[in-house]
Amino acid sequence: MELDFTSLPPTAEGCFYVLATILVLTLPVLTAFCTYHDYKAFLSLGPGGTPSTPLGYLKVKTLGLISLRDPLRPLPIPPHFRPQKGYLDSLPARSGERPLVAGIAPQRQQTQQSDEDMYAGLVARMQSYTQEPANLLLERTSCFEKNSSGLFASSPITRTCGGEICHAHPSDGSLHLTLHPADSKIMLESGWGERHPLAKGGWFRRFVPREFVLIYAPRTEGDLQVVMQIVAASIWWVSGVDVNADAEAGGRRRSADVAAIGQAMEGSECWACEAHACGTGLENMTGDA
């Protein structure tokens, strides 16, 4: 239906043109203002897998249009998937509300962050795993983040970015890691983290694995103990090694069922990570992000 402006009273017609003119003049300004502040919010997340540049911002905003809509919904486990059971039997429920999380790449926790002492404790426990030869773990620059260090399997059985198991974020104390879908379900339902927005599988594997999750920063010693259980589950999933087993009794050798993980994960590597040379230089986990 077309509007007949000739039928409008002179005063009404004048008001319409004034409002239309104001809208035309102010809309670009408002758009630029909102975009500028959104870009500043992107930069405030710190360095990560995406360059902190206007082009990096544009890439992240584009991916955000097609990213995961419900990061708290568990990943389904196909009936043929082996092993069906993960590393964890259960986890205690996390106290309090979930923290505010922002961003895609980088993805960071905005509230309930770890303090310096708690983060140092997290790093010390992660690094202690690399000091036990039976664990077959290394500390390297994160292949996903490229600005912090993480744990790597020296001989991975699950394909991730260069065998990366997990990395911690110095800016907030949260972690990114990869979990068996059954362990991820337990973690999600008990409130300890959420799936990464790009963990959708298929074409998105060029960015992160389908099993990629964010684990919330520990706030207390009790939180830290639970987070380290989740880290152990990630180590088992990527390397097949149980870091909590008795090494002297051979418990840290790969069990028979984890050989099936490599078959289940066939063709599910993070393709983009091969295009980027994974850092081999050692970087301090406690360094500034």
Solvent accessible surface area in square Angstrom, and as a share of the most:
residue,aa,sasa,rsa
1,M,221,0.98
2,E,164,0.73
3,L,116,0.58
4,D,86,0.45
5,F,59,0.25
6,T,125,0.72
7,S,84,0.54
8,L,64,0.32
9,P,79,0.50
10,P,119,0.75
11,T,104,0.60
12,A,42,0.33
13,E,52,0.23
14,G,34,0.33
15,C,71,0.43
16,F,82,0.34
17,Y,110,0.42
18,V,86,0.50
19,L,119,0.59
20,A,38,0.29
21,T,73,0.42
22,I,89,0.45
23,L,108,0.54
24,V,106,0.61
25,L,119,0.59
26,T,55,0.32
27,L,98,0.49
28,P,83,0.52
29,V,100,0.58
30,L,103,0.51
31,T,77,0.44
32,A,63,0.49
33,F,116,0.48
34,C,82,0.49
35,T,64,0.37
36,Y,122,0.47
37,H,93,0.41
38,D,53,0.28
39,Y,45,0.17
40,K,98,0.42
41,A,54,0.42
42,F,15,0.06
43,L,61,0.31
44,S,89,0.57
45,L,17,0.09
46,G,21,0.20
47,P,49,0.31
48,G,7,0.07
49,G,35,0.34
50,T,7,0.04
51,P,83,0.52
52,S,53,0.34
53,T,56,0.33
54,P,95,0.60
55,L,138,0.69
56,G,4,0.04
57,Y,27,0.10
58,L,107,0.53
59,K,97,0.41
60,V,12,0.07
61,K,91,0.39
62,T,74,0.43
63,L,13,0.07
64,G,22,0.21
65,L,133,0.66
66,I,85,0.43
67,S,9,0.06
68,L,33,0.16
69,R,171,0.62
70,D,70,0.36
71,P,39,0.25
72,L,74,0.37
73,R,165,0.60
74,P,38,0.24
75,L,16,0.08
76,P,104,0.65
77,I,48,0.25
78,P,37,0.23
79,P,118,0.74
80,H,143,0.64
81,F,8,0.03
82,R,127,0.46
83,P,16,0.10
84,Q,75,0.33
85,K,121,0.51
86,G,10,0.10
87,Y,51,0.19
88,L,11,0.06
89,D,116,0.60
90,S,77,0.50
91,L,19,0.09
92,P,76,0.48
93,A,85,0.66
94,R,19,0.07
95,S,78,0.50
96,G,68,0.66
97,E,144,0.65
98,R,83,0.30
99,P,10,0.06
100,L,111,0.55
101,V,31,0.18
102,A,37,0.29
103,G,31,0.30
104,I,20,0.10
105,A,23,0.18
106,P,3,0.02
107,Q,3,0.01
108,R,11,0.04
109,Q,0,0.00
110,Q,74,0.33
111,T,59,0.34
112,Q,62,0.27
113,Q,86,0.38
114,S,19,0.12
115,D,92,0.47
116,E,154,0.69
117,D,120,0.62
118,M,30,0.13
119,Y,18,0.07
120,A,48,0.37
121,G,24,0.23
122,L,0,0.00
123,V,3,0.01
124,A,57,0.44
125,R,87,0.32
126,M,0,0.00
127,Q,46,0.21
128,S,51,0.33
129,Y,32,0.12
130,T,37,0.21
131,Q,139,0.62
132,E,62,0.28
133,P,110,0.69
134,A,36,0.28
135,N,2,0.01
136,L,86,0.43
137,L,10,0.05
138,L,71,0.35
139,E,29,0.13
140,R,80,0.29
141,T,17,0.10
142,S,1,0.00
143,C,2,0.01
144,F,20,0.08
145,E,9,0.04
146,K,83,0.35
147,N,57,0.29
148,S,8,0.05
149,S,0,0.00
150,G,0,0.00
151,L,0,0.00
152,F,2,0.01
153,A,6,0.04
154,S,60,0.38
155,S,56,0.36
156,P,60,0.38
157,I,35,0.18
158,T,1,0.00
159,R,101,0.37
160,T,11,0.07
161,C,1,0.00
162,G,45,0.43
163,G,3,0.03
164,E,2,0.01
165,I,2,0.01
166,C,1,0.01
167,H,1,0.00
168,A,2,0.01
169,H,1,0.00
170,P,31,0.20
171,S,60,0.39
172,D,4,0.02
173,G,0,0.00
174,S,0,0.00
175,L,0,0.00
176,H,5,0.02
177,L,1,0.00
178,T,0,0.00
179,L,0,0.00
180,H,0,0.00
181,P,0,0.00
182,A,17,0.14
183,D,0,0.00
184,S,4,0.03
185,K,85,0.36
186,I,41,0.21
187,M,0,0.00
188,L,3,0.02
189,E,116,0.52
190,S,17,0.11
191,G,12,0.11
192,W,9,0.03
193,G,0,0.00
194,E,21,0.09
195,R,16,0.06
196,H,6,0.03
197,P,20,0.13
198,L,4,0.02
199,A,0,0.00
200,K,82,0.35
201,G,8,0.07
202,G,60,0.58
203,W,131,0.46
204,F,20,0.08
205,R,32,0.12
206,R,96,0.35
207,F,41,0.17
208,V,11,0.07
209,P,0,0.00
210,R,52,0.19
211,E,4,0.02
212,F,5,0.02
213,V,1,0.01
214,L,0,0.00
215,I,0,0.00
216,Y,1,0.00
217,A,2,0.01
218,P,0,0.00
219,R,69,0.25
220,T,74,0.43
221,E,83,0.37
222,G,43,0.41
223,D,11,0.06
224,L,4,0.02
225,Q,95,0.42
226,V,10,0.06
227,V,0,0.00
228,M,14,0.06
229,Q,71,0.31
230,I,0,0.00
231,V,0,0.00
232,A,0,0.00
233,A,0,0.00
234,S,0,0.00
235,I,0,0.00
236,W,19,0.07
237,W,0,0.00
238,V,0,0.00
239,S,1,0.01
240,G,2,0.02
241,V,1,0.01
242,D,38,0.20
243,V,5,0.03
244,N,96,0.49
245,A,26,0.21
246,D,86,0.45
247,A,36,0.28
248,E,173,0.78
249,A,82,0.64
250,G,23,0.22
251,G,33,0.31
252,R,44,0.16
253,R,195,0.71
254,R,93,0.34
255,S,59,0.38
256,A,99,0.77
257,D,72,0.37
258,V,2,0.01
259,A,71,0.55
260,A,27,0.21
261,I,0,0.00
262,G,24,0.23
263,Q,142,0.63
264,A,39,0.30
265,M,4,0.02
266,E,114,0.51
267,G,44,0.43
268,S,7,0.05
269,E,16,0.07
270,C,2,0.01
271,W,133,0.47
272,A,29,0.23
273,C,10,0.06
274,E,123,0.55
275,A,88,0.68
276,H,98,0.44
277,A,102,0.79
278,C,39,0.24
279,G,27,0.26
280,T,107,0.62
281,G,47,0.45
282,L,134,0.67
283,E,65,0.29
284,N,95,0.49
285,M,1,0.00
286,T,68,0.40
287,G,31,0.30
288,D,144,0.75
289,A,45,0.35
